Amino acid sequence: MKRALRVTCVLWVAAVAMAGCQDRTRTRRVLEPFTVVPGTPTVDTKAPEVQTDGTQETGDFGVNVPRQCDVFRQLPVRQVDILWVVDSSGSMAPKQARLAANFQGFINQLVNANPPIDFHIAVVSTDTDDAAGRGKLKAWTISGFTEDFIACAPTMQGSVTCNTGPDVMSAVQAFGQMSQVGIAGSAQERGLYSAYLALTNTLNNSTPAVTRFVRPEASLYVVVVSDEDDSSCTPLTRQAVCTADPGCRCSPDTALAGAGAWGSTEYFTRFLETFKGYGNEDSVALAAIVATSDDAGVPSQFGDPSPHVGCCRSLSGTPCPAGGANDGGYEVGYFGGRYVQVAAATGGVTVSICQDDFSQALAALGYAASGLRQEFRLSRGPDLKPDGGVADGLAAYVAKSTAANCMVDGNCPMGQVCRGQRCADRVAVSLSPQAAGASYVRCDTAGLRNMVRFDGTAVPEPLSTIEVCYDVLASFPTTCP
């Protein structure tokens, strides 16, 4: 009896303890408000679909045309080395004479620049057959002094002094001697290869101790004068033994006359563009005084019966015949397409060799040689939107180095606009060449150009900023007629 009572007491104590340890927190259920919607529920069994607003659908899709702005900087060149490569073949006597007679116009552009240009001038012929003469500069002799290049530098008084004498006329006289390279040279005119040999000749390159024709800090301008196209082969530098001209294709000379046997113009373009080091391609250019026309029916020289293309100049004033032999009354030039290609690729200019007067051509070349760029190639194809002979869809702006700073157009003088925080002149871009203005050039004899060209007084000054803005034409043609 006592045992049962004891067990009962223990159970009661345990129950009381458990009751004392229970969590007294209570959870309350919250009733959300709801509304009973009348009707019978249904399930849509159709396939998924996209609903469209028919009032907005046109079906007319096109490319989202971006706006492109290309920015250029005019070069600040103050030193330039100018290499003339003059054709020495049998038909060049009158052209050499006109070159020497009109050289004053070329050198005046260098001397009259503000400030004057520090320039070197040298001459080499297109004849590379003569192992003793290839790559060798022509010399001048005046008052007992002889040198193989002209060197003219500005003075503190703003004039120019030359190694040929105290005035510029002595330099003109020296060039007259140098440019008379004769007419007994090779009939295989290799102007590009000749320039290569002259520029890589160690005797023509300056050293820290000696100043020669080629200076490492100066820009380089090569001018080729020829009435024939280039016949250069590609120089080779990696083969130890060569049976032809040293470094020249390693094949007999007779093999170089075949179609496709000449070296590629791209090789010489790369050579020139990298001559001053990678990234300095704007410091080198090649210009050409050659036959720029490819008109058919040019009379042949030396009784050659094959058809020719190029240009013709009558010595008597009578029209040039359409084909046939040259009886001595005409000057002809055969299309210099290879020179034109390299000039176009390096930013140089080309002028016709069949002109009666070289003065204007040489003045233009002198201006270009002074280091000022005339051509600015666009990065993409523009939508020109022609309007009355002007490219309405293409805007060009030129800000001089002395232009005022600005934030808005109102900060600039009347007639100028604010571009890149500099006050700039807006220049109309014509669709045809301008003697003193800007024009757009898509194609020329060298092929696709896609550039804006400034001529005459419109050429931007040194250190100017040039900006060309345009809508990109998605269907821009990349081939020429």
Buried (B, 14 or more C-beta within 10 A) or exposed (E): EEEEEEEEEEEEEEEEEEEEEEEEEEEEEEEEEEEEEEEEEEEEEEEEEEEEEEEEEEEEEEEEEEEBEBEBBBBEBBBBBBBBBBBBBEBBEEBBBBBBBBBBBBBBBBBBBEEBBBBBBBBBBBBBEEEEBBBBBBBBEBEEEEBBBBBBBBEEEEEBBBBBBEBBEBBBBBBBBBBBBBBEBBBBBBBBBBBBBBBBBEEBBBEEEEEBBBBEEBBBBBBBBBBBBBBBBBBBEEEEEEEBBEBBBBBEBEEBEEEEBBBBBEBBBBBBBEBBEEEEBBBBBBBBBBBBBBBEBBBBBEEEEEEBBBBBBBEEEEEBBEEEBBEEEBBBBBBBBBBBBBBBBBBBBBBBBBBEEBBEBBBBBBBBBBBBBBBBBBEBBBBBEEEEEBBBBBBBBBBBBEBBEBEEEEEBEEEBBBBEEBBBBBBBBBBEEBEEBBBBBBEBBBEBBBBBBBBEEBBBEBEBBBBBBBBBBEEBEEEEE
